[in-house]
Amino acid sequence: MAATKVEFGSGTLFRAAGIVHGIMVGDALLVLANALLVLTPVLVGIIGPLALISLILAGPSFVAACYAFNRLHAHEDTGVFHDFMKSYRSNFGQALVVWLPYLVVLVVIAFNLSVLPGNLGPGTGTNPAQVAARIGLLGVGVMVATAAVKAMLLLSRFSFRTSDIYRLSVYALGAQRRVSLGNAGILFVTAFVLMMTTAWLILFVSGLVVYLICLNSRPLLKFVEIRFT
């Protein structure tokens, strides 16, 4: 009996190599799209808080990366570079509108954490109220960041109105708890590793982090597709 001919490029190793290559390309595109953000540590010393302007472009680039990685995972991609640029151009305006309110809230939380006296570690004179306030702010920050991630993911996949994107991102926090906890965990671990090592590590892991978020969020996208489209 003749053996079945294996189609070139259909093997597991080939597909895995394609995903790794796609993540590397996506990482490079994220870094290039956020070149000002990469230079933030330098810009802070020159222009102070105005360096936070560099965070504005993080939204559109995240949406574009999610679009490209979701197509890559579904084997529907036409190349991560092509898909990233297509989404970046078509979703840029709405991505800014969706991202900016979340960014403002996150900046306010970060500012309050920076000026709040005390710290989370044990020490002489530690005020329990200050520790509780810090923990509360960190919790709110993680929730806002998780909702922002959901909003960017939804925008990368669906053509909803901006107001609907906001509502669904908040609704999905409770409706898709496993996805919410998974994304929050990815963000928390990434932030912890960056704080314990160096912020420059983000240059090499940003693509992987976004890909893991996309991978974890597949049930959310399926849920929204079935329920709201």
ABEGO torsion letter per residue (X at the ends): XBBBBBBBGABAAAAAAAAAAAAAAAAAAAAAAAAAAAAAAAAAAAAEAAAAAAAAAAAAAAAAAAAAAAAAAAGABAEAAAAAAAAAAAAAAAAAAAAAAAAAAAAAAAAAAAABBEBABBEBGBBAAAAAAAAAAAAAAAAAAAAAAAAAAAAAABBBBAAAAAAAAAAAAAABAAAAAAAAAAAAAAAAAAAABBAAAAAAAAAAAAAAAAAAAAAAAAAAAAAAX
